[in-house]
Amino acid sequence: IQVNVYRGAHTYGGPGVYPLTVEDPNRNEGVLNMTGSVDTPFAIQSLLIIDPLAGQNNSVKLLNPATENACLNQLWIHNPAAHDPDGDILTYSLVPCRGFNGELMPSYQFPDEVSSAEDVFSIDPQTGDLTWDTPQIPGEYNVALRIEEWREVNGQLRKVGEVIRDLQ
């Protein structure tokens, strides 16, 4: 397991939606739910939303590491334990993994699409429980989930941020 920490300072010109992308050269070889994984960069993207009406925002912190292994023919659940220091409402969704220049990977499949069996791969949009019921083919898979932050502003929910977790 490796943790990379990148620090920097940047001043943005004003309000707006700014994608923040990190790309690392290669994924592991032989990932089952994408073609050419070893030649495909790992890329994640978050959104920084500067909205004067919503006020200051802190990014979601993911308290559970992305280091869980699924077992063949057994229910697997991962929860990122997302914590929002501002108390914003969090919603969760599955998204395709990203590759070159942070673009969506055209060959990507969700893990349950690799097997013809009745396994189901899903995420609970309110709790963030990522569930695979039940893996059928052993191997490495990559999955990504989006965590969006929502805040009530003038009686309406506004999106104030977004973080992606990509795990293998």
N, C-alpha and C positions, 0 to 999 in steps of 0.2 A: 504494500500500500504506500502510495506517495501522496503527499500534500504539497501543493504549490501555493505560495502566497505572493500576490502581486500588489505592490503599493505604488501609488502615484497621486499626483494632484493635477487637476484640470479645471479650468474655469469655463463654464458654458456661457454662450452669448445671451441666453434668456430662456424663458419658458419653452417647453417642447418635450418631445419624446425622443430619447437618445438610446439606440441599441448599443450595448456593451458586449463585445464578442471576444472570446479567447479561443485560439486554435492551437492545437498541439499536433505534431506531424503524423503520428500513426496510431491506429488502434491495434489490438492483438490480432494475430493471424487466425483465420478459421472461425470467426464469429458467424454463427449459423443464420442469423436473420438479416444479413446484409451481404452484398457481393463485394469481393475485393477489400475486405476489412483492413488488411495490413497496409494497403495503399491509400486508405481513406483517413483523413485527419479527424481527430476528435475535436469537436467545436461545441461550445455552449454560448448561449446568448441570454443576457438579462436586459430588462428595459429600465432605464432611469427616466422617470417622468417628473419634470419640474412644472408644478402647477401652483401658482400663487394662491388660488382659492382653497386648495387642499392643505397648504402649509408644508412644513418640513416633514420629511419621511426618512425612516431608516429601513434598510433592506431586511428581508426575512432572514433569520438564522436557522440553519438546518442542524439540529442537535444530534440526530442519529447518523452515524457514518454510512456510506453506501458500500457496505462490505458484507452483505448477507448472501449466503448460498442457498439456492433452491435444491430440493431433493426430488428425484424422479418419483412420479405418481403420488406426491404428497402436496397438500395445500401449502403455498408459500405466500407470506405477507411481509411487505416492507412498508414502514411508515417513516418518513423523513423527520418526524418530530419538529415540524416547522414552528418557529416562535416569532411572532411579530412584536418587537419592542414598543410599537406605537398602539397596539391593540386593534389593528385593522382586521377586517374580515378576510379570511383566506379561502380561496377556492383552488381545486386541483384538477388537472386534466392530463391525459396522455398526449404526447406530441412525438412526431418522428425525430430520430436522431439527426444531427447536422454534420456536414462534412466540409468540403472545400469552401473557403470564404464564408463560412457560417450558413451556407445554403442547405436546404433540406436534401436528404439523400434519396435519389429516385429509386434505388434498389431496396430501400429499407422496408421491412415487414415487422409487424408486432409479433412477439414470440409465439402466440397461439396460432398464427398463420403459417408457421413452418411445418406444423404437423397437421395431418388430416383428421386427427382425433378430436374429441369434443372438449378439449381443454379450453379454459376461458381466462383471458388476461384482461384485467379491468382496474379502474381506480375509483374510489369513492370520492365524489367531488367536494364533500364537506369535511371528511376526516383525513383524507390523504392516504388511506390504506390502499396500497398497490398490491393486488392479489393475482396470483396465478393458480388456477384450480384445474387441473393438476398437470405439471410439466410431463411431457411424454417422450421427448428426445433429449438425451444428455448432451451437454456442450456449453459453449459460451454464447451469451446473448447480450445485446445492448438495448437499453430502454431509456427513455427520457420522460420526465414529467415536468409540467409547468405549474408553478405556484403563483397565483395572482393575488395582489393586495387590493382591497376595496375599502373605501372610506366614505362615510356619509358627509356630504357637503351640500348645504342648503336644501336638505331633505331628499337628496338623490345620491345613490351610490356612484362613486367615481373611481375608476382604476387609478391607483397611485404607484404601482410598481409591479415587477414580474421577475421571477427567478426560475431558471431551468436547472434541474438535476439530471445528469446523464450517468447511468450506472451500468456495470457489467455483472 
